[in-house]
């Protein structure tokens, strides 16, 4: 005995409207956020190894 309903009730119509389709596909590029782990240090590149040699070895 097959039991089929031809007329959907209100709750079923609401469910189909909400969950009836899959959401839009999200690209992998849109799911990744890149930013620096720490702020760049302005004093980082001020050391000159040649200057150290001139000051201490000559």
C-alpha positions as protocol buffer text, in pm:
chain_id: "A"
residue {
  index: 1
  type: UNK
  ca { x: 0 y: 0 z: 0 }
}
residue {
  index: 2
  type: UNK
  ca { x: 159 y: 325 z: -106 }
}
residue {
  index: 3
  type: UNK
  ca { x: 81 y: 633 z: 92 }
}
residue {
  index: 4
  type: UNK
  ca { x: 129 y: 953 z: -111 }
}
residue {
  index: 5
  type: UNK
  ca { x: 16 y: 1306 z: -46 }
}
residue {
  index: 6
  type: UNK
  ca { x: -44 y: 1541 z: -331 }
}
residue {
  index: 7
  type: UNK
  ca { x: -109 y: 1852 z: -125 }
}
residue {
  index: 8
  type: UNK
  ca { x: 184 y: 1973 z: 87 }
}
residue {
  index: 9
  type: UNK
  ca { x: 98 y: 2122 z: 423 }
}
residue {
  index: 10
  type: UNK
  ca { x: 220 y: 2467 z: 532 }
}
residue {
  index: 11
  type: UNK
  ca { x: 514 y: 2334 z: 737 }
}
residue {
  index: 12
  type: UNK
  ca { x: 642 y: 2133 z: 442 }
}
residue {
  index: 13
  type: UNK
  ca { x: 617 y: 2435 z: 215 }
}
residue {
  index: 14
  type: UNK
  ca { x: 821 y: 2641 z: 464 }
}
residue {
  index: 15
  type: UNK
  ca { x: 1084 y: 2365 z: 489 }
}
residue {
  index: 16
  type: UNK
  ca { x: 1113 y: 2341 z: 111 }
}
residue {
  index: 17
  type: UNK
  ca { x: 1146 y: 2717 z: 80 }
}
residue {
  index: 18
  type: UNK
  ca { x: 1423 y: 2725 z: 341 }
}
residue {
  index: 19
  type: UNK
  ca { x: 1613 y: 2402 z: 272 }
}
residue {
  index: 20
  type: UNK
  ca { x: 1501 y: 2313 z: -80 }
}
residue {
  index: 21
  type: UNK
  ca { x: 1820 y: 2433 z: -253 }
}
residue {
  index: 22
  type: UNK
  ca { x: 2186 y: 2420 z: -170 }
}
residue {
  index: 23
  type: UNK
  ca { x: 2362 y: 2743 z: -78 }
}
residue {
  index: 24
  type: UNK
  ca { x: 2592 y: 2915 z: -324 }
}
residue {
  index: 25
  type: UNK
  ca { x: 2933 y: 2756 z: -369 }
}
residue {
  index: 26
  type: UNK
  ca { x: 3214 y: 2948 z: -196 }
}
residue {
  index: 27
  type: UNK
  ca { x: 3552 y: 2962 z: -369 }
}
residue {
  index: 28
  type: UNK
  ca { x: 3855 y: 2853 z: -168 }
}
residue {
  index: 29
  type: UNK
  ca { x: 4021 y: 3191 z: -229 }
}
residue {
  index: 30
  type: UNK
  ca { x: 3732 y: 3359 z: -49 }
}
residue {
  index: 31
  type: UNK
  ca { x: 3772 y: 3147 z: 264 }
}
residue {
  index: 32
  type: UNK
  ca { x: 4135 y: 3238 z: 340 }
}
residue {
  index: 33
  type: UNK
  ca { x: 4249 y: 3564 z: 494 }
}
residue {
  index: 34
  type: UNK
  ca { x: 4617 y: 3649 z: 484 }
}
residue {
  index: 35
  type: UNK
  ca { x: 4772 y: 3908 z: 712 }
}
residue {
  index: 36
  type: UNK
  ca { x: 5105 y: 3956 z: 885 }
}
residue {
  index: 37
  type: UNK
  ca { x: 5153 y: 3773 z: 1215 }
}
residue {
  index: 38
  type: UNK
  ca { x: 5338 y: 4070 z: 1364 }
}
residue {
  index: 39
  type: UNK
  ca { x: 5383 y: 4430 z: 1261 }
}
residue {
  index: 40
  type: UNK
  ca { x: 5698 y: 4494 z: 1056 }
}
residue {
  index: 41
  type: UNK
  ca { x: 5987 y: 4624 z: 1266 }
}
residue {
  index: 42
  type: UNK
  ca { x: 6145 y: 4937 z: 1113 }
}
residue {
  index: 43
  type: UNK
  ca { x: 6474 y: 4876 z: 1301 }
}
residue {
  index: 44
  type: UNK
  ca { x: 6510 y: 4524 z: 1162 }
}
residue {
  index: 45
  type: UNK
  ca { x: 6719 y: 4614 z: 858 }
}
residue {
  index: 46
  type: UNK
  ca { x: 6933 y: 4889 z: 1015 }
}
residue {
  index: 47
  type: UNK
  ca { x: 7220 y: 4652 z: 1103 }
}
residue {
  index: 48
  type: UNK
  ca { x: 7491 y: 4648 z: 842 }
}
residue {
  index: 49
  type: UNK
  ca { x: 7741 y: 4358 z: 881 }
}
residue {
  index: 50
  type: UNK
  ca { x: 8006 y: 4544 z: 681 }
}
residue {
  index: 51
  type: UNK
  ca { x: 7991 y: 4837 z: 922 }
}
residue {
  index: 52
  type: UNK
  ca { x: 8063 y: 4602 z: 1213 }
}
residue {
  index: 53
  type: UNK
  ca { x: 8370 y: 4467 z: 1032 }
}
residue {
  index: 54
  type: UNK
  ca { x: 8504 y: 4817 z: 964 }
}
residue {
  index: 55
  type: UNK
  ca { x: 8454 y: 4935 z: 1322 }
}
residue {
  index: 56
  type: UNK
  ca { x: 8602 y: 4635 z: 1504 }
}
residue {
  index: 57
  type: UNK
  ca { x: 8845 y: 4461 z: 1270 }
}
residue {
  index: 58
  type: UNK
  ca { x: 9044 y: 4744 z: 1109 }
}
